[in-house]
Amino acid sequence: MSFRFDIRLYFEDTDFTGRVYHGAYVRFLERGRTEWLRVAGIDHAELANRTPPLFFTLRSLSLTFHAPAMIDDLITVVSTSAGERRVAFLVEQTVWRGETKLVTGMAELCLIDPAGRPMRPPQGVRDALS
């Protein structure tokens, strides 16, 4: 399943050159993944209130920068399921400005218990993200 999420870029997202600061892309990708999970039917509060509680965490994130974005640009974060491991999900993400690819990334998400131990996702979560 692929999900598209649009974001308008503001002054706070840029550096002194007017280009989007590289660290801002991490926030944009997080927003895209969070909305992707929401559309897939994953409810963070519901996971946190179950027994045992479970919480999504980012295990790894790799990014490649292709072109800069500028203040006032409208960008689109595309998040796509890229596979599942025993306790992790891979999410391929791409940031676009129109037809121009700005950033590509791969995120590895996992669920952890309150002690921080990785846990196998419940079947409903696996089904929603497959």
C-alpha positions as CSV (number, residue, x, y, z in Angstrom):
1,M,0.0,0.0,0.0
2,S,1.3,3.5,-0.9
3,F,0.2,6.6,0.7
4,R,0.8,10.3,-0.4
5,F,1.0,13.1,2.1
6,D,1.4,16.8,1.1
7,I,3.4,19.3,3.1
8,R,3.9,23.0,2.5
9,L,7.4,24.3,3.4
10,Y,7.8,27.2,5.7
11,F,10.6,29.5,6.8
12,E,11.1,27.3,9.9
13,D,12.0,24.4,7.6
14,T,14.9,26.3,5.9
15,D,18.5,27.2,6.6
16,F,20.2,30.5,5.9
17,T,20.2,29.7,2.1
18,G,16.4,29.4,1.9
19,R,16.8,25.7,1.2
20,V,15.2,23.1,3.4
21,Y,17.5,22.1,6.2
22,H,18.5,18.4,5.8
23,G,17.2,17.5,9.3
24,A,13.7,18.8,8.5
25,Y,13.3,15.9,6.1
26,V,13.4,13.5,9.1
27,R,10.3,15.3,10.4
28,F,8.6,15.2,7.0
29,L,9.2,11.5,6.7
30,E,7.9,10.9,10.2
31,R,4.7,12.8,9.4
32,G,4.3,10.7,6.2
33,R,4.8,7.4,8.1
34,T,2.4,8.4,10.9
35,E,-0.3,9.3,8.4
36,W,0.4,6.1,6.5
37,L,-0.1,4.1,9.6
38,R,-3.3,6.0,10.5
39,V,-4.8,5.3,7.0
40,A,-3.8,1.7,7.3
41,G,-5.9,1.5,10.5
42,I,-3.1,1.5,13.0
43,D,-4.2,3.4,16.2
44,H,-1.2,4.3,18.4
45,A,-3.4,5.0,21.4
46,E,-5.1,1.6,21.1
47,L,-1.7,-0.1,20.9
48,A,-0.5,1.8,24.0
49,N,-3.6,0.9,26.0
50,R,-3.6,-2.8,25.3
51,T,-2.0,-5.5,27.5
52,P,0.9,-5.5,27.1
53,P,1.2,-2.0,25.7
54,L,3.1,-1.6,22.4
55,F,4.7,1.4,20.9
56,F,6.1,2.0,17.4
57,T,9.8,3.1,17.3
58,L,12.1,3.9,14.5
59,R,14.9,1.3,14.4
60,S,16.8,2.7,11.4
61,L,16.5,5.3,8.8
62,S,18.7,5.9,5.7
63,L,18.3,8.9,3.4
64,T,19.7,9.9,0.0
65,F,19.3,13.6,-1.0
66,H,18.8,14.2,-4.8
67,A,17.7,17.8,-5.0
68,P,16.9,20.7,-2.7
69,A,13.5,22.0,-1.7
70,M,12.9,25.7,-1.1
71,I,10.6,27.8,1.1
72,D,6.9,27.8,-0.1
73,D,7.4,24.6,-2.1
74,L,4.6,22.0,-1.8
75,I,6.2,18.6,-1.4
76,T,4.7,15.1,-1.3
77,V,5.9,12.3,0.9
78,V,5.1,8.9,-0.5
79,S,5.3,6.0,1.9
80,T,5.1,2.4,0.7
81,S,5.4,-0.9,2.5
82,A,8.7,-2.6,1.6
83,G,8.5,-5.8,3.5
84,E,8.2,-7.4,6.9
85,R,10.7,-9.1,9.2
86,R,9.9,-11.0,12.4
87,V,9.7,-7.9,14.5
88,A,10.1,-5.1,12.0
89,F,8.5,-3.4,9.0
90,L,10.3,-1.7,6.2
91,V,8.9,1.5,4.7
92,E,10.2,3.0,1.5
93,Q,9.7,6.7,1.4
94,T,10.2,9.3,-1.4
95,V,9.9,13.0,-1.2
96,W,8.8,14.8,-4.4
97,R,8.3,18.3,-5.6
98,G,6.0,17.8,-8.5
99,E,7.9,15.4,-10.8
100,T,11.3,16.1,-9.1
101,K,12.6,13.5,-6.7
102,L,14.1,15.3,-3.7
103,V,14.9,12.5,-1.2
104,T,14.6,8.7,-1.0
105,G,14.7,6.8,2.2
106,M,14.2,3.5,3.9
107,A,12.8,3.3,7.4
108,E,12.7,0.2,9.7
109,L,9.9,0.3,12.3
110,C,9.4,-2.0,15.1
111,L,7.0,-2.3,18.1
112,I,8.5,-2.3,21.5
113,D,7.1,-3.0,25.0
114,P,7.4,-0.6,27.9
115,A,10.9,-2.0,28.7
116,G,12.0,-1.2,25.2
117,R,12.2,-4.9,24.0
118,P,11.1,-5.5,20.4
119,M,7.9,-7.4,20.2
120,R,6.2,-9.4,17.4
121,P,3.4,-7.3,16.0
122,P,-0.2,-8.5,16.6
123,Q,-1.8,-10.1,13.6
124,G,-4.0,-7.1,13.0
125,V,-1.0,-4.8,12.6
126,R,0.8,-7.3,10.3
127,D,-2.4,-7.5,8.2
128,A,-2.8,-3.7,8.0
129,L,0.8,-3.2,6.9
130,S,1.2,-6.1,4.4
